[in-house]
Every structure is written in structure tokens, then in C-alpha cells.
Amino acid sequence: MRREARRLTALFAITACLAGCATVEDAPRGPEAYAIAPPAPAVGMDYRIAPDDILRIHIYHEPDLSLEDAQVTAAGMVRMALIGDVSIAGLSASEAADVIAGRLGERYLVSPQVTVFVKKAVGRRVTIDGEVREPGLYPLDGRISLMQAVTLAKGPTRLASLAQVVVVRQVEGQRQAAMFDLAAIRKGQAPDPEILPGDSIIVGLSRAKAILGGSLIAIPALATGFIALDGDR
């Protein structure tokens, strides 16, 4: 019920934008922002596949379909025989295996058994920019939340706009954006969203607009509830 309510809230917010495009200031906030970047789960969950990772994909009894060194594309896809590109970024290895098995089982194989192993986690990086003490590209070790990620850059500056923290993420080949209130998160008044490898975090709306180069936020597909940055459709 709560998840459905969040989706409805996001849809209402998006419907209000149907008259045209808006600036980055209209990136979803509050419940609709957390529909994009959910609260961080407990530490110790499976690693999430990221762009540029190298995978071993084994299909039982199907050596011609198996892949020894499959690289995840920048769009979060892996290309496989018969089924083409499969979106797996953000999934655990077991979840990716289930997705691939499902696609193969739709038309080509009967009850395929698929295993996915992350051979090289190349994509475990996050960009932190804006009103932070040490902007830069930081490696990730395990799962991390927004508040934890900002500390990698030695925390926000003294005059940082903590209520305007933009997270930019690749989702199925599109850049998606959402805005979070870091001050409320620090006080325990809002959930702390999970940050994924490949995400960009920009502290401060004015800095975000400068970095994004005036990118517009286009009308997203209502089924997803996401706000997509113009030019990445």
C-alpha cells in the first residue's frame, strides 16, 4: 500500500508538468524522489551490477550462449545471443540471472538455468560535486547512502544548500534526476536514499544547473514515475 501511494504521488507530480519541460528546479522531491532512489537498505546485501563491470554469464548446457567476459555497457546493458540487450545495472548477480533466464525462457529455452558472476567490479565509483569540501570521483566499497557518500568528499561546505541535493542516475540508458533534503535526512526527518555506482551527487541547486549545462527535465513515461534529463531519451 505504501509503495502504491508513493507511485501515485509521483504520478500526480509528473502530471502537473504535462504542459511542457521544466528546469532542474522541478526535479522530483520528497516521496517521488524516493521512488527514484529508495532508502538505503541494511549493509551486507548483494553487490549491485554497474556500468563497465565484467561478468561471467553461464547458461547450463548452453555453452554457445554463455559468456566468459561480458562487459556491462554505459547504459547498463549486457548483449546476449538470441535475446539482445538486457538491462541489468542496479541488480544483484542473482537478480540479473533471473532476468536473463526469464528472457531466454519466453521463446527459446525451457526452464533455463542461469548463473551470473561479477568478475571485475569496474563501475564502483560515484561523482560528488557542488558545495562540498573536496569534489571528485570516489570509489565505493559496499553499499552506501546519500549522507555517507557526501562524507567521502569531506562533507558539505559551510554555506552549502543542504535542502537541494541533486542525484543524477542512469536508468535504462536515460539520465534520471531527483532532489533530496540532506538537512532533513541528517535530522532523521527523511529517509537516507541509497547511492548506486555511477551516480552523480551535486550539492546545491545553482551548482547543479551549472554542471548540467542547462539541461531540461523532460516529461517522463508515466509508468516509471521518473524525471528524465532532456537529450538522453
N, C-alpha and C positions, 0 to 999 in steps of 0.2 A: 504493500500500500504506500509506504513512504517513497519507494523508488518511483512508483507511478505518479505520485503527487509532484515529485521533482521534475519528471519529464513534462507534465502538464504545465508546470510553472515555466519551464524553459520554452515550451511551445508558445505560450502566451507572450513571452518576452520577444520571441522571434516574430510572431505575427504582427506585433506593434511596429516592426521595422519594414513591413512589406511595401511601403511607399517608395523605397529606394535604398541606396547604400548609405552608410554612415561612417564616421571616423572611428579610430581605435577607441575613442572615449565610450563607445557603445558596446564594447566587448562585454559579454555576459558577466554578471556579478552574483554573489550570494548563491542561492540554490542552483541556478542554471550554470554558474561557473563550476560548481562541484559535480554537475552532470558530465563535464568535460574531464576534470581532474579530480577523481574521487578522493575522499580522505585516505591518508596513508594507513595501510594495514600493519599488523604486528610484524616486527622484524623476523626474518628467518624463512619467509616464503620463497618459492622458486624464483630463480633469476628470470628476468623478462627479456626476451629477444629484442635486439635493437638493430637499426641500420648498420651495415658493414660487418656484422657478425658473420663468422664462418661456421656452418652447420654440417653435420653428417646426418643424412636422412636415409633410413633403411626401411625398405618395404619387404616384408618377409616373403621369400620365394619369388621375388621380382627384382633380380639384380639389374636388369636393364632400366628399371625405373628408379632405383636407389641412386643417391648422390653422396659422394665422399667429401667434396669441398664446395658446398653450396653457399654463395655469399648473398646475404640479405641486401637488397638494393636500398638506395637513399629513400625510396618511397615505402620501405618496409615490406617489400615483396620478395618471394623466392619463386624462381621459374622452374616448373617441373614438366616432364613429358606428359602428354595426354591432357592435363588439366590447366596448363599455362601458369600465369602468375597467381600466387596465393598470398594474401595479406596475413603476415604473422607477427609483425612488430608489436611489442607490448604483451605478447603471450608468453606463457611459460613453455618449456620444451614439450611437456605432456599435452598442453592445450593445443600447441601447434600440430602435434602428431594427430590429435583428434580432428582438427580442421582438415588436414591433408587426407586423412582416412575417409572423412565424410565426402570430400570432393571426389576421391577415387571411387568410392562405393556408389555414388549416384548413377554412374553409367558404365564403368569399366571393370571393376573388380568386385568379387563377392567377399564381404567381410574382410577387407584388407587390414593387415596388422602393420602399423607404422610406428617407428621409434625415431625421435629427434634428439641429437646430442649437440650441445654447443661446444665446438672445438676451440674457438677463439672469440672471446668477447671484446671485439674491436670497438664496438659502439658505445661503451660505457663512459660517456662524457656528457657534461652539461655546461652550457654557457651562462655566465652570470654577469649582467651588465647594469648600467644605470647608476643609481645613487648608492653604490656600495664602496667599501674602502679599497678593495683590490679586485676590480673586474677581471674576468679572464675565463679560460676554458679549464674545467676541473674534472678529473676522473672520479667515477663513482665506485664505491666499494659496498656492495649490498644495496638494499632498498633505502630510500631517503625521502623525507618530507620537504615541503617548501621551506619551512623555518630552518631545518637542518642545512638545506642547500645554501641559504643566504649566509650562514655562518662560515661556509667554505671560503667566501670572499671577504672574510673578516668582519662581516656584519654590515648593516646599513650605515650611511654617513649620518652626522648629527642632524642634518636638515632633510633627511630622506622622506619622501612621501609614502609612508608605510601603508596607507589605505589604498594605494594604487600600484599594485604589483602585477605585472602582466606576465603570463606564462604562454609561450608560443610552442606548439607541438605539431609534429607531422602525424596525421591520421589518414591512412589510405591515400597517400600521395598529396594531401592537401595540408597547408599550414592552418592550424586552428589556434584561436586566441581566447583567453579568459582572464578576468581580472579578480584579484583576491585582496583582502584586507589583512595585511600582516600584523597590524596592531591588534586587531580583534583576535587573530589566531594566537598571538603571544599571551593575551589575557584569558585564553580559554573560552572565548565567546564565539568562536567559529572553528570548524574542523580544519586540520592541517592537511592539505592535499598531497598526494604522492607525486613526486617528480620522477620522470622516466628518462633513461638515457636518450640523448639527442635533444632534450628540451632546452629552450632558451628562457631565462628569467630576466626580466627587466624591471628594476625598481624605479618607480616614478613615471607618471603618465607622459609628461613632457619629454622625458628622455626616451620613452618607448616610441613616441611618434617620430622623434628624430632618427632613431635607429631603424625603424621600419620604413623610413623613407616616404612617409605619407601614404602608406598602403591603406586601402579602403577595406572595410569589412563588408563582404557581400552577403546577400540573402542565402542562407544555408538550406539544405534539404530538411524539411520539417521532421522527417523520420529520425534524423540523427540528433537534433537539438543542438548542433554545433554552430559556431560562428566561424566562417572561413575567410581568410585574408585574400583579398582580390588579387588575381593574377596567378593563383595556384589551383585553378579548377581543372 
